[in-house]
Amino acid sequence: MLRTVERIPLVDLDVHHAPLQRELAAAAARVLVSNRFVLGPELSAFEREASMALGVRSAVGVSSGTDALTCLLLAAGVGAGHEVITTPYSFFATAEAIVRAGARPVFADIDPHTLNLDPARAGERVGPRTAAVLVVHLFGRPVSLDRFGEVCAANALPLIEDAAQAIGAAAPGRLAGSARALGAAISFFPAKNLGGFGDGGMVLTDDGEIAARVRRLRNHGAERKHHHFEAGGNFRLDELQAALLRVKLPNLVRWTEARRQVAAAYHLQLADLPLQLPPADPCCVWNQFVVRVRDGRRDHLAAHLADRGVETAVHYPVPIHMQPAFRSLGHRPGEFPHAEQAARDSLALPIFPELTSGQIARVAAAIADFFG
Ligand SMILES: *Cc1c(COP(=O)(O)O)cnc(C)c1O
């Protein structure tokens, strides 16, 4: 008889939410009986609590991380005829938001060590139409805002952060969304470090004017009912999501610490294998733990792990400049070799706060067995 092996998922929301189920149900019930569902007291309270927890003056809830990016770009004055410099190695939404804002994404290659946009290469792409630099703290690893701050200051450009995967990540000395950058977009997609129960996102900023503009954009450009000052959209975070996220927010620091312990355990247990591990970084919040697999063996390792009940994922198999949606930009394979190499050899292993030491050991043993 076949022994059934316990499956180890990439993310396990069952164990993640189990201890909170009663509190979550109570929060949802509170909203249901209130019959207030949009722009109400739960959102105001969540925005206050999030701004305190994340160390920023303003936190503005919106409908998704993608909409947070679009609103932030529009609020920064990005529009038609502009270019925004960004990374070709991220989730598609990073570049999509630039197009939604009316501008053109201009890519620069990544640093092969951190997988984040390389500040020197980004600086080389600045031209007369450049309106902003959009960095991504990929997989939860903060970019150096000091380095990008210098690039932006030298060219009088706003720096904008896609912190969808990096809520609470401290870039040297500070939290994502404060100080050097104009603002940061975060996502509450369920698989992010602070996941909601559907879609949601938030703009974090210390700039009062940017916060006010995002508040207006998220609600049809209206400052009061039926008085519209610009075409925005319906980008609101609803009361149900806000109430549920308020239950989860106080646990974020503890969950981040648990992710760091998982990453540290992987570093120890995978150290002697012929894999390239993500660099250790005390500021990283490890939304993903992504290893590099040499010699074209990435997909073989993934299949080997799947056979042993270990779920993995490829983030991202197609770099953004090679997506069919951006064919009109005219990019060619080979233009951003570090991003293209990462797309070929990166593999994300299971990581979530409740991953047990037994599960980590099983993942490590299954990988060791592959190279055995
Ligand atoms: C998830 C994600 C987004 C988009 O967030 P949504 O809430 O899914 O719209 C944008 N950028 C990055 C890097 C992401 O991981």
The ligand as an SDF file (V2000), in Angstrom:
LIG
                    3D

 15 15  0  0  0  0  0  0  0  0999 V2000
    1.0620   41.2370   -5.8070 C   0  0  0  0  0  0  0  0  0  0  0  0
    1.8900   42.2530   -6.4820 C   0  0  0  0  0  0  0  0  0  0  0  0
    1.3400   43.3930   -7.0750 C   0  0  0  0  0  0  0  0  0  0  0  0
   -0.1310   43.5810   -7.2690 C   0  0  0  0  0  0  0  0  0  0  0  0
   -0.8990   43.4630   -6.1190 O   0  0  0  0  0  0  0  0  0  0  0  0
   -2.4510   43.0500   -6.2690 P   0  0  0  0  0  0  0  0  0  0  0  0
   -2.9940   43.3230   -4.8950 O   0  0  0  0  0  0  0  0  0  0  0  0
   -2.4810   41.6070   -6.6170 O   0  0  0  0  0  0  0  0  0  0  0  0
   -3.0480   43.9190   -7.2940 O   0  0  0  0  0  0  0  0  0  0  0  0
    2.1990   44.3380   -7.6070 C   0  0  0  0  0  0  0  0  0  0  0  0
    3.5210   44.1830   -7.5700 N   0  0  0  0  0  0  0  0  0  0  0  0
    4.0970   43.0970   -7.0140 C   0  0  0  0  0  0  0  0  0  0  0  0
    5.5860   42.9970   -6.9910 C   0  0  0  0  0  0  0  0  0  0  0  0
    3.2920   42.0900   -6.4630 C   0  0  0  0  0  0  0  0  0  0  0  0
    3.8610   41.0020   -5.9500 O   0  0  0  0  0  0  0  0  0  0  0  0
  1  2  1  0
  2  3  1  0
  2 14  2  0
  3  4  1  0
  3 10  2  0
  4  5  1  0
  5  6  1  0
  6  7  2  0
  6  8  1  0
  6  9  1  0
 10 11  1  0
 11 12  2  0
 12 13  1  0
 12 14  1  0
 14 15  1  0
M  END
$$$$
